[in-house]
Amino acid sequence: MLAVRDGELDALGELFERHHGPLFGFLVKFTGQRTAAEDIAQTVFQRMLKYRHTYRDDGSFAAWMYHLARRCAADHFRKANAAPFATDPADLTHHAEDAPHAGDRAATRDDHALLHTALARLDRDDREVLLLARFQELSFAEISGILECSVGAAKVRAHRALHELRTIYLKLQQQRPA
């Protein structure tokens, strides 16, 4: 990004190749809408180019990018006059299973679907902090910069969001037919 900031605009292509996938994945999970995620990701890279002169090398590029993505998502939904909603579990990436037995795989898929349903029911702010901490694996220092709060507040928000996710998950698990 320093090269882009200094006028080497071709370097943005390398940033795009390196960061588009994780950014798009975050936005799909955050918004619940693939087309909105595509639009927002494109807007993020456009704004990177437009506002490249504002980039300061005082932290993680990824944190700066997710902060920008957060603002682009807010702008997108403000214009559309709608709030983001979580992804349908079928749209989320499925992780490879270690267990070869079909029954074990089905139970694991059910658990993943239940977890994604619980994630979808979280408040948008809680979902956001969990996605940044657990899926994007950002540090709490980076998350605090994105959310514009202290590191301690980011940790507390993540802890409370995880507790709420656990509560929702357990309720869904109890409601599931045997």
C-alpha positions in Angstrom: 0.0 0.0 0.0 2.9 2.3 0.6 3.9 1.8 -3.1 0.3 2.7 -4.2 0.3 5.7 -1.9 3.6 6.8 -3.5 2.1 6.6 -7.0 2.9 3.0 -8.1 -0.8 2.3 -9.0 0.0 -1.1 -10.5 0.8 -2.3 -7.0 -3.0 -2.1 -6.3 -3.4 -5.2 -8.5 -1.1 -7.2 -6.2 -3.1 -6.0 -3.1 -6.3 -7.0 -4.8 -5.0 -10.5 -5.6 -3.7 -10.9 -2.0 -6.6 -9.5 -0.1 -9.8 -9.7 -2.2 -10.7 -13.3 -1.2 -10.6 -12.8 2.6 -12.3 -9.4 2.2 -15.0 -10.8 0.1 -15.5 -13.7 2.5 -15.8 -11.3 5.4 -18.3 -9.2 3.5 -20.5 -12.1 2.5 -20.7 -13.3 6.1 -21.2 -9.8 7.4 -23.9 -8.7 4.9 -25.5 -12.0 4.0 -25.7 -10.9 0.4 -23.2 -12.0 -2.2 -24.1 -9.2 -4.7 -23.8 -6.6 -1.9 -20.5 -8.1 -0.9 -19.2 -7.9 -4.4 -20.2 -4.3 -4.7 -18.8 -3.3 -1.4 -15.5 -5.1 -2.1 -15.2 -3.3 -5.4 -15.9 0.0 -3.6 -13.2 -0.7 -1.0 -10.5 -1.1 -3.6 -11.8 2.0 -5.5 -11.5 4.0 -2.2 -8.1 2.6 -1.6 -7.0 4.1 -4.8 -8.9 7.3 -4.4 -7.8 7.9 -0.8 -4.3 6.4 -1.1 -2.8 9.6 0.1 -4.4 9.2 3.5 -2.8 5.8 4.2 -0.4 5.9 7.1 1.9 3.0 7.9 1.1 3.1 11.6 -0.5 -0.4 11.8 -1.7 -3.3 9.9 -2.8 -2.9 6.3 -5.5 -5.5 6.9 -6.9 -3.5 9.8 -7.0 -0.4 7.6 -8.7 -2.4 4.8 -11.4 -3.8 7.1 -12.0 -0.4 8.6 -12.5 0.9 5.1 -14.8 -2.1 4.3 -16.8 -1.4 7.4 -17.4 2.2 6.3 -18.2 1.1 2.7 -20.7 -1.4 4.0 -22.4 1.3 6.1 -22.5 3.6 3.1 -23.9 0.8 0.9 -26.7 0.0 3.3 -27.4 3.6 4.1 -28.0 4.2 0.4 -30.1 1.1 0.0 -31.9 2.0 3.3 -31.5 -1.6 4.5 -29.5 -3.3 7.2 -27.1 -6.2 6.4 -28.3 -9.7 7.4 -26.3 -12.8 8.0 -25.6 -15.4 5.3 -27.8 -18.4 4.6 -25.8 -21.3 6.0 -25.8 -23.0 2.6 -23.9 -20.1 1.1 -21.0 -20.3 3.6 -17.9 -22.2 2.8 -18.0 -25.7 4.2 -14.8 -27.0 5.8 -13.4 -30.4 5.0 -14.3 -33.0 7.5 -11.8 -35.4 9.0 -14.3 -38.1 9.8 -14.9 -40.5 7.0 -18.2 -41.9 8.3 -21.2 -40.5 6.6 -23.2 -40.2 9.9 -20.4 -38.2 11.5 -20.2 -35.9 8.5 -23.9 -35.3 8.6 -23.9 -34.5 12.3 -21.0 -32.1 11.7 -22.8 -30.4 8.8 -25.8 -30.0 11.0 -23.7 -28.5 13.8 -22.1 -26.1 11.3 -25.5 -25.1 9.9 -26.8 -24.6 13.5 -23.7 -22.5 14.3 -24.2 -20.3 11.1 -27.9 -19.9 12.0 -26.9 -18.7 15.4 -24.4 -16.4 13.9 -27.1 -15.0 11.6 -29.3 -14.3 14.7 -26.6 -12.2 16.4 -26.8 -8.5 16.5 -24.9 -6.9 13.6 -22.2 -5.4 15.8 -21.7 -8.7 17.7 -21.5 -10.6 14.4 -19.0 -8.1 13.1 -16.6 -8.3 16.1 -16.7 -12.2 16.0 -16.1 -12.2 12.2 -13.0 -10.0 12.6 -11.6 -11.9 15.6 -12.4 -15.5 14.7 -12.8 -15.7 10.9 -10.4 -12.9 9.8 -8.1 -13.6 12.8 -7.2 -10.0 13.4 -5.6 -9.0 16.7 -7.6 -7.1 19.2 -5.3 -4.1 18.6 -6.3 -4.2 14.9 -10.0 -4.7 15.8 -10.0 -1.8 18.2 -8.7 0.4 15.4 -11.4 -0.8 13.1 -14.2 -0.4 15.6 -12.7 2.8 17.0 -12.6 1.7 20.6 -10.0 0.6 23.1 -8.4 -2.8 23.0 -10.1 -3.7 26.3 -13.5 -2.7 24.9 -12.9 -4.8 21.7 -12.0 -7.8 23.9 -15.1 -7.3 26.1 -17.3 -6.9 23.0 -15.9 -10.1 21.5 -16.3 -12.0 24.8 -19.9 -10.8 25.1 -20.7 -11.6 21.5 -19.2 -15.1 21.9 -21.3 -15.6 25.0 -24.4 -14.5 23.1 -23.6 -16.8 20.2 -23.2 -19.7 22.6 -26.6 -18.9 24.2 -28.3 -18.7 20.8 -26.6 -21.9 19.6 -27.7 -23.9 22.7 -31.3 -22.7 22.3 -31.3 -23.7 18.7 -29.8 -27.1 19.6 -32.5 -27.7 22.2 -35.2 -26.8 19.6 -33.8 -29.2 17.0 -35.8 -32.4 16.5 -34.1 -35.5 17.7 
